[in-house]
Amino acid sequence: MDNPDQYRPLTPEELGGRLSTVPAIAERIGSDPSQWQVREVGDGNLNLVFIVEGPKGAVIVKQALPYVRLVGDSWPLPLYRAFYENNALVRQAQRDPGAVPEVHHFDEAQALIVMEFLSPHRILRRKLIDGERVDGLGSFLGRFCARTAFRGSELSMKSADKKKDVGLFSGNVEIPAITEALVFTDPYYDAEMNHHTEGLDPVVDGLRGDAKLKARVQHLLMKFASNTETMVHGDLHSGSIMSTDRESKVIDPEFVQYGPMGFDLGMLVANFLMAYFSQPAHRSAAELAGYQDWILSVIDEVFATFEAEFRHLWATERTGMLYPAALFEDQGQSSEAACLALLAEIRAEAYGFCGIEMHRRTLSLAHNADFEDIRDTDLKRRLEARNLAMGAELVHTSEALGSPERLLDLARRFNAKDIP
Amino acid sequence: MDNPDQYRPLTPEELGGRLSTVPAIAERIGSDPSQWQVREVGDGNLNLVFIVEGPKGAVIVKQALPYVRLVGDSWPLPLYRAFYENNALVRQAQRDPGAVPEVHHFDEAQALIVMEFLSPHRILRRKLIDGERVDGLGSFLGRFCARTAFRGSELSMKSADKKKDVGLFSGNVEIPAITEALVFTDPYYDAEMNHHTEGLDPVVDGLRGDAKLKARVQHLLMKFASNTETMVHGDLHSGSIMSTDRESKVIDPEFVQYGPMGFDLGMLVANFLMAYFSQPAHRSAAELAGYQDWILSVIDEVFATFEAEFRHLWATERTGMLYPAALFEDQGQSSEAACLALLAEIRAEAYGFCGIEMHRRTLSLAHNADFEDIRDTDLKRRLEARNLAMGAELVHTSEALGSPERLLDLARRFNAKDIP
């Protein structure tokens, strides 16, 4: 290498030389790189991903690429996202210990993170398509969302620390811009990179013709782009979760930003709802109802755990400047009603973000495998139409909807609906 | 001076040497400092303020002090606020040309801003106490609030520029912390620096005993501290406005931060309402009703102009990523309803911030002369009680209140009320 600090995409051959001097890695996999085996396993879209195995164990090496290769041509994307991803992983590990892969080493010049190798974990989206269940999934995810939302906000953090962090993450401009365009705007007009299933036009035209819906979506975009309540994962879908039968981890927070407390929750639930609506294409008649019920039970558990954990943290860790005990408990007054009002607001926002995510995953650039893997185009269209219609209902009624039980009722209703 | 770049509070004698080499100043007042006259005119609380007069004209020199001298002892305050104030003045001048004093020179090392000398302008608060009227005041202030709110947001700005600016201003931590404590929290418990008029205890106890009110206030604090919709002045009261009989300027944006679009509007209106409620102590019976009506007409004009100007900018300058024409006009759909919904939300937030400002100015550390100049303690108490009661009503009903006409009705009702 001419200059070891100059970024370049690394080859499996170069990795040994680069990493063998890092004690944290040697400790985990052995110190002699000649005994390491290195495999590139990523899809090369945004990142190179290597598994490095040695006599004592294995680690994952993730290196950012300076472009996205989603659409034939490449789309430049700053390498600094690895810096933000590393910062996000460190904070998430503090706020919900064990929920994210452990970071062993970060190399800023090479935009490279060495982290815990998760095995035998699989990407949750694939498990949902394959009909696999994960014990404790809903409570793990609800807890993760509650802990990161609460502990990253001024309910918990010192304001000076939180504001400094907002300044740090405000440098991450290009990545949120992707979400702002692809999630909140492109689905609602004829944007260049959009695509959707044949036959969906009437439903799509209905959404794009609904000015009130689009105004509500843009209002949520304003909240997403101008709200620094807490540090959000920013891309918490079932492809950012890896699970075994009984353990889960949240990965890939490169879309980290400060944002609304309900954002991750809404994106997450949307992806479970899409898994739910897509099931008729993936399950036999005998398994379908049972597995769909299980997915809804996971959503229910996500909300129940989120709210229970948030209330627990409110009662035990409310050390920030917001809703201070000086105004409530120290004056002999309960702050429980204030907590419940805030939770109702977070839930309503989550429903809105959820509806939007359901739209963009079938209309905008990045679709998801739950629907994309369906070969029968007509079935795909019918299932996507249910998903789109429920998304619109959520955007329109997010404040009025109320308890998660009503969300599940809506899902059951749209799942039984044939949309022309 | 040993090191000219080392900060120290300057004396009138030193100013000539410091400023005579700056062409922008020489051009305005003359280039020979031996012909200049320098007077220190500030109250020395947070800043030194000098008037520098030469043969060709005069300029104002404002130098930040590293402390606040509000309460006997000093309270350290970072000098970097002059940097933010200068940045704010530059942006406000771009967004509403002529609304703020022109900046001639900024010296970061000395935390010193040289700017336009306003004459024969007087501080608006004093004019309101003295019963003077200012032509066009409401429309000037409504326009200033609308232009700075709209043009500093992602309705207008490129997202990358706006986010970079959020990063820049996020360094201003100590100043917003003053607002967070003194405005949103201290009034509602027995905070150390609080003071209030003798006899007000029953009203104050009522506010502090109202957990629902405090929860609503803290919810607005969360919005204030975690919302980066636009660059706000941050301290837009009648002491931050200078007027002649027909011209006004907005000064002193050292509390600048990114915040909610309705914040400046709410603080401003609160200060007009306090001027209104205090008038019985300052006017003769013959003048009272007429002058109070004039103050209410200014508030009415502030809202009417804010909304008209915001709608005008929405129609003509909506060049940011929010509510893009691609989703509305380009599809043959009006976005007017979306604009009106956003305006209704801004107004509701403004009412809430307004109620809080009315509380803090009679209960927390920094009171205002409208009430403080009243010698008759019992009259003062009765007028402040009206003000506090209306503030509580506004915090409780901000979303439901609706049009500004209903705000004015409320003011008239509380102005006629005797609160025990």
Contacts between the chains, C-beta under 8 A, distances in Angstrom:
chain1	res1	chain2	res2	distance
A	153	B	226	7.5
A	154	B	222	7.3
A	154	B	225	5.9
A	154	B	226	6.9
A	159	B	173	7.2
A	159	B	177	6.1
A	159	B	180	6.8
A	159	B	225	6.9
A	160	B	173	5.0
A	160	B	177	7.4
A	163	B	170	5.5
A	163	B	173	5.0
A	163	B	176	7.7
A	164	B	170	7.4
A	164	B	173	7.2
A	166	B	166	7.5
A	166	B	170	5.0
A	167	B	167	5.2
A	167	B	170	3.6
A	167	B	171	6.1
A	170	B	163	5.5
A	170	B	164	7.4
A	170	B	166	5.0
A	170	B	167	3.5
A	170	B	170	6.2
A	171	B	167	6.1
A	173	B	159	7.2
A	173	B	160	5.0
A	173	B	163	5.0
A	173	B	164	7.2
A	176	B	163	7.7
A	177	B	159	6.1
A	177	B	160	7.4
A	180	B	159	6.8
A	180	B	321	5.9
A	181	B	321	7.6
A	185	B	321	7.2
A	185	B	324	6.5
A	185	B	326	7.3
A	185	B	327	6.8
A	188	B	327	5.2
A	189	B	326	4.7
A	189	B	327	5.5
A	189	B	330	7.2
A	189	B	331	6.4
A	191	B	326	7.8
A	208	B	331	6.5
A	209	B	331	7.7
A	209	B	333	7.6
A	211	B	328	6.4
A	211	B	333	4.4
A	211	B	334	6.9
A	211	B	335	7.2
A	211	B	337	6.9
A	211	B	338	7.4
A	212	B	337	7.0
A	214	B	327	4.8
A	214	B	328	7.0
A	214	B	333	7.9
A	214	B	338	7.8
A	215	B	323	7.2
A	215	B	335	7.1
A	215	B	337	6.5
A	215	B	338	3.5
A	215	B	341	6.4
A	218	B	322	5.9
A	218	B	323	4.6
A	218	B	327	7.0
A	218	B	338	6.7
A	219	B	338	7.7
A	219	B	341	7.4
A	219	B	342	7.2
A	221	B	321	7.6
A	221	B	322	6.3
A	222	B	154	7.3
A	222	B	229	7.0
A	222	B	322	5.5
A	225	B	154	5.9
A	225	B	159	6.9
A	225	B	321	7.5
A	225	B	322	7.4
A	226	B	153	7.5
A	226	B	154	6.9
A	226	B	227	6.0
A	226	B	228	4.9
A	226	B	229	4.5
A	226	B	258	8.0
A	227	B	226	6.0
A	227	B	227	5.8
A	227	B	228	7.3
A	228	B	226	4.9
A	228	B	227	7.4
A	228	B	228	6.0
A	229	B	222	7.0
A	229	B	226	4.4
A	321	B	180	5.9
A	321	B	181	7.6
A	321	B	185	7.2
A	321	B	221	7.6
A	321	B	225	7.4
A	322	B	218	5.9
A	322	B	221	6.3
A	322	B	222	5.5
A	322	B	225	7.4
A	323	B	215	7.2
A	323	B	218	4.6
A	324	B	185	6.5
A	326	B	185	7.3
A	326	B	189	4.8
A	326	B	191	7.8
A	327	B	185	6.8
A	327	B	188	5.2
A	327	B	189	5.5
A	327	B	214	4.8
A	327	B	218	7.0
A	328	B	211	6.4
A	328	B	214	7.0
A	330	B	189	7.2
A	331	B	189	6.4
A	331	B	208	6.5
A	331	B	209	7.7
A	333	B	209	7.6
A	333	B	211	4.4
A	333	B	214	7.9
A	334	B	211	6.9
A	335	B	211	7.3
A	335	B	215	7.1
A	337	B	211	6.9
A	337	B	212	7.0
A	337	B	215	6.5
A	338	B	211	7.4
A	338	B	214	7.8
A	338	B	215	3.5
A	338	B	218	6.7
A	338	B	219	7.7
A	341	B	215	6.4
A	341	B	219	7.4
A	342	B	219	7.2
